[in-house]
Amino acid sequence: MKFWEKIFICTLIIFEIFFVPSSIYLISSSFKSNLQMEINSSISEQSRFCSSIQSNLAFLKIKRISSGYNDKFTKETINSMINSYLNNFRDEKIYLQILDEENKNVFNNFNTNLPETRPELNLSSGELKYIIRDVNKETYLFITTQINLEDNYYKFSYIKDVSKIYENRKYLLNVLFKLNIFVAIILAIVMIILSKFIVKPINKLIKSTEKIAEGNFGERVTVITSDEIGVLSRNFNSMADVIEDKIEELKKNSDDKQRFIDDLTHELRTPLTSIIGYADFLRTGQYDEETFLNSLTYICDEGKRLEKLSSKLMKLIMLRNEKFKMKSESIQKLLLEIERAMTPKLKSKNIKLKISADSVKNLNFLMDIDLMTILVTNLIDNALKASKDGDEIAFNIYKYEQASLIFEIKDNGMGIPSEDIQKVFEPFYMVDKSRERANNGAGIGLALCSEIVKIHNGEIHIDSEIGKGTTVRVKCYCEYN
């Protein structure tokens, strides 16, 4: 069942539950009120008739005494007086009946057969009873009381036609039934239109989810309202943004992995091809001693290049999978390790390394000293490759804010194009492939540096300008003392 159908059905059910019973209750309350008013009015009217009969009898008695008659009225005289008094009464909806002690008619203008059993006639002196009964498809109110006329007891019944009250109730119930059908139809039409209008944004969301499921991750919903559906639309768009970003990230990671595999294959194939070629050539035996030595030298160099590539790949894999425990190591010890590792290379290219770390030499820094040595030596090695003989490389360490150190390596070499700066941290990416290969490089050094910086909760930034040099800053957020 669709959502708009649920809204429609629920609304219709709620309407029927509240409208019909409440309407019936109002009609019933009105009916009871009208009937009670009619009963009260009839009781008063009957009391007035009784009083009139008694007054009329008293008047006759006074008149009789004034004429010199002191004897009591006979029952026949009283009956005659009652008939004379009531014969003049005419009303289409009101009837009177007077019975004597033996339940014989004294006066009766209700010309309709009444049931033999009439419980309202069983009453004592001064008591009043009433009953409503149907007679010949009409509804009548019977009010009966007992009156005493000269020690003669009569049962006086006041009969009134109250069919209109019942007919009015029936009419109102009939109107309610028709009105209920009419209102239900109007409500159904309005609720169908309104329900579809309410769920229209939801339908748009459904279509958007279908498009996203088909691969259109750029699909978004237009947010118009600020209600719950508007909030849902905004959250949906936020979710779609996250999904799109994650898809792009996965795609980028997939592309990076594929490029890594392609580059690795290329890096392995080039030296292997040379090694296989020279080895195959040496198998022929057709060479002189110089050619033999040159071939072995080339095979050895390419083998070392493969060994270096394998070592760096292993380090990169280990960095991404191992968990390292930091120890408190002195900056002085780190500097000694760096000088020991870089001095031969610096001398071979006649390049001076100027170190400035006086303000932090005596500090102990939470780090993995082997990794930090690899980080700094790789950065200095890159500066060496970009520099010319006789150049100077600056290596500075200084405090930054409360819990950070800055490692800065600055050269005056070739520089890096701005469009390549973000790519140099990718494995096997080389700005100048010919220069890298000449230096036995494979483009893994900065990828290693990036992983080491992450391990030390740091950031690495490169500022470079073609022909003016490069500055690499590593900011590590680690405690020192």
ChimeraX attribute file (.defattr): number of C-alpha atoms within 10 A of each C-alpha:
attribute: neighborCount
match mode: 1-to-1
recipient: residues
	/A:1	5
	/A:2	7
	/A:3	14
	/A:4	19
	/A:5	14
	/A:6	12
	/A:7	17
	/A:8	20
	/A:9	15
	/A:10	12
	/A:11	15
	/A:12	16
	/A:13	12
	/A:14	10
	/A:15	15
	/A:16	14
	/A:17	11
	/A:18	10
	/A:19	14
	/A:20	15
	/A:21	11
	/A:22	12
	/A:23	15
	/A:24	16
	/A:25	12
	/A:26	12
	/A:27	18
	/A:28	15
	/A:29	12
	/A:30	14
	/A:31	18
	/A:32	15
	/A:33	12
	/A:34	14
	/A:35	16
	/A:36	12
	/A:37	12
	/A:38	16
	/A:39	20
	/A:40	12
	/A:41	12
	/A:42	20
	/A:43	20
	/A:44	12
	/A:45	13
	/A:46	20
	/A:47	15
	/A:48	12
	/A:49	16
	/A:50	18
	/A:51	13
	/A:52	13
	/A:53	19
	/A:54	17
	/A:55	12
	/A:56	15
	/A:57	20
	/A:58	14
	/A:59	11
	/A:60	14
	/A:61	17
	/A:62	13
	/A:63	12
	/A:64	15
	/A:65	11
	/A:66	10
	/A:67	9
	/A:68	8
	/A:69	11
	/A:70	11
	/A:71	9
	/A:72	10
	/A:73	16
	/A:74	11
	/A:75	14
	/A:76	10
	/A:77	12
	/A:78	17
	/A:79	19
	/A:80	13
	/A:81	16
	/A:82	18
	/A:83	15
	/A:84	12
	/A:85	14
	/A:86	16
	/A:87	12
	/A:88	7
	/A:89	11
	/A:90	10
	/A:91	8
	/A:92	7
	/A:93	11
	/A:94	17
	/A:95	19
	/A:96	21
	/A:97	18
	/A:98	23
	/A:99	19
	/A:100	17
	/A:101	11
	/A:102	9
	/A:103	11
	/A:104	11
	/A:105	14
	/A:106	18
	/A:107	19
	/A:108	16
	/A:109	15
	/A:110	13
	/A:111	7
	/A:112	9
	/A:113	8
	/A:114	12
	/A:115	8
	/A:116	6
	/A:117	7
	/A:118	10
	/A:119	10
	/A:120	16
	/A:121	19
	/A:122	13
	/A:123	14
	/A:124	12
	/A:125	12
	/A:126	9
	/A:127	11
	/A:128	18
	/A:129	16
	/A:130	19
	/A:131	14
	/A:132	15
	/A:133	15
	/A:134	13
	/A:135	13
	/A:136	9
	/A:137	8
	/A:138	13
	/A:139	18
	/A:140	20
	/A:141	22
	/A:142	23
	/A:143	22
	/A:144	25
	/A:145	25
	/A:146	24
	/A:147	21
	/A:148	13
	/A:149	16
	/A:150	14
	/A:151	9
	/A:152	13
	/A:153	16
	/A:154	22
	/A:155	27
	/A:156	24
	/A:157	24
	/A:158	24
	/A:159	23
	/A:160	22
	/A:161	18
	/A:162	20
	/A:163	16
	/A:164	12
	/A:165	17
	/A:166	16
	/A:167	13
	/A:168	13
	/A:169	18
	/A:170	14
	/A:171	13
	/A:172	18
	/A:173	16
	/A:174	12
	/A:175	12
	/A:176	18
	/A:177	14
	/A:178	12
	/A:179	14
	/A:180	17
	/A:181	12
	/A:182	12
	/A:183	14
	/A:184	17
	/A:185	13
	/A:186	12
	/A:187	17
	/A:188	16
	/A:189	13
	/A:190	13
	/A:191	21
	/A:192	17
	/A:193	13
	/A:194	16
	/A:195	17
	/A:196	18
	/A:197	13
	/A:198	16
	/A:199	16
	/A:200	13
	/A:201	20
	/A:202	18
	/A:203	14
	/A:204	15
	/A:205	20
	/A:206	13
	/A:207	14
	/A:208	21
	/A:209	19
	/A:210	13
	/A:211	15
	/A:212	17
	/A:213	10
	/A:214	9
	/A:215	11
	/A:216	13
	/A:217	18
	/A:218	13
	/A:219	17
	/A:220	21
	/A:221	20
	/A:222	13
	/A:223	14
	/A:224	12
	/A:225	11
	/A:226	11
	/A:227	9
	/A:228	9
	/A:229	17
	/A:230	17
	/A:231	14
	/A:232	17
	/A:233	23
	/A:234	18
	/A:235	12
	/A:236	17
	/A:237	20
	/A:238	13
	/A:239	13
	/A:240	20
	/A:241	16
	/A:242	12
	/A:243	15
	/A:244	18
	/A:245	13
	/A:246	12
	/A:247	13
	/A:248	13
	/A:249	12
	/A:250	12
	/A:251	12
	/A:252	12
	/A:253	12
	/A:254	12
	/A:255	12
	/A:256	14
	/A:257	13
	/A:258	12
	/A:259	16
	/A:260	16
	/A:261	14
	/A:262	13
	/A:263	17
	/A:264	16
	/A:265	11
	/A:266	13
	/A:267	19
	/A:268	16
	/A:269	12
	/A:270	12
	/A:271	19
	/A:272	16
	/A:273	12
	/A:274	16
	/A:275	20
	/A:276	12
	/A:277	13
	/A:278	17
	/A:279	14
	/A:280	11
	/A:281	14
	/A:282	15
	/A:283	9
	/A:284	8
	/A:285	9
	/A:286	9
	/A:287	13
	/A:288	8
	/A:289	8
	/A:290	9
	/A:291	12
	/A:292	15
	/A:293	12
	/A:294	12
	/A:295	20
	/A:296	16
	/A:297	12
	/A:298	15
	/A:299	20
	/A:300	13
	/A:301	15
	/A:302	20
	/A:303	16
	/A:304	14
	/A:305	20
	/A:306	19
	/A:307	12
	/A:308	15
	/A:309	20
	/A:310	13
	/A:311	11
	/A:312	18
	/A:313	18
	/A:314	11
	/A:315	14
	/A:316	20
	/A:317	12
	/A:318	11
	/A:319	17
	/A:320	13
	/A:321	8
	/A:322	9
	/A:323	9
	/A:324	12
	/A:325	9
	/A:326	14
	/A:327	12
	/A:328	15
	/A:329	17
	/A:330	19
	/A:331	22
	/A:332	16
	/A:333	13
	/A:334	17
	/A:335	17
	/A:336	11
	/A:337	17
	/A:338	18
	/A:339	15
	/A:340	9
	/A:341	14
	/A:342	17
	/A:343	13
	/A:344	11
	/A:345	12
	/A:346	20
	/A:347	13
	/A:348	9
	/A:349	15
	/A:350	14
	/A:351	18
	/A:352	16
	/A:353	21
	/A:354	13
	/A:355	15
	/A:356	14
	/A:357	17
	/A:358	12
	/A:359	10
	/A:360	18
	/A:361	16
	/A:362	13
	/A:363	14
	/A:364	17
	/A:365	22
	/A:366	20
	/A:367	22
	/A:368	17
	/A:369	19
	/A:370	10
	/A:371	20
	/A:372	18
	/A:373	18
	/A:374	18
	/A:375	22
	/A:376	21
	/A:377	19
	/A:378	18
	/A:379	21
	/A:380	24
	/A:381	16
	/A:382	18
	/A:383	25
	/A:384	24
	/A:385	16
	/A:386	20
	/A:387	20
	/A:388	15
	/A:389	13
	/A:390	12
	/A:391	16
	/A:392	20
	/A:393	22
	/A:394	17
	/A:395	20
	/A:396	16
	/A:397	22
	/A:398	16
	/A:399	15
	/A:400	12
	/A:401	8
	/A:402	10
	/A:403	13
	/A:404	18
	/A:405	21
	/A:406	20
	/A:407	17
	/A:408	23
	/A:409	24
	/A:410	23
	/A:411	24
	/A:412	22
	/A:413	22
	/A:414	18
	/A:415	21
	/A:416	21
	/A:417	12
	/A:418	13
	/A:419	8
	/A:420	12
	/A:421	15
	/A:422	10
	/A:423	15
	/A:424	20
	/A:425	20
	/A:426	18
	/A:427	23
	/A:428	24
	/A:429	20
	/A:430	19
	/A:431	16
	/A:432	11
	/A:433	14
	/A:434	11
	/A:435	13
	/A:436	16
	/A:437	14
	/A:438	9
	/A:439	11
	/A:440	16
	/A:441	20
	/A:442	21
	/A:443	24
	/A:444	21
	/A:445	25
	/A:446	20
	/A:447	19
	/A:448	24
	/A:449	23
	/A:450	20
	/A:451	19
	/A:452	21
	/A:453	19
	/A:454	14
	/A:455	20
	/A:456	19
	/A:457	13
	/A:458	18
	/A:459	15
	/A:460	17
	/A:461	14
	/A:462	17
	/A:463	14
	/A:464	21
	/A:465	15
	/A:466	13
	/A:467	12
	/A:468	12
	/A:469	18
	/A:470	21
	/A:471	20
	/A:472	20
	/A:473	18
	/A:474	22
	/A:475	22
	/A:476	22
	/A:477	19
	/A:478	16
	/A:479	14
	/A:480	19
	/A:481	12
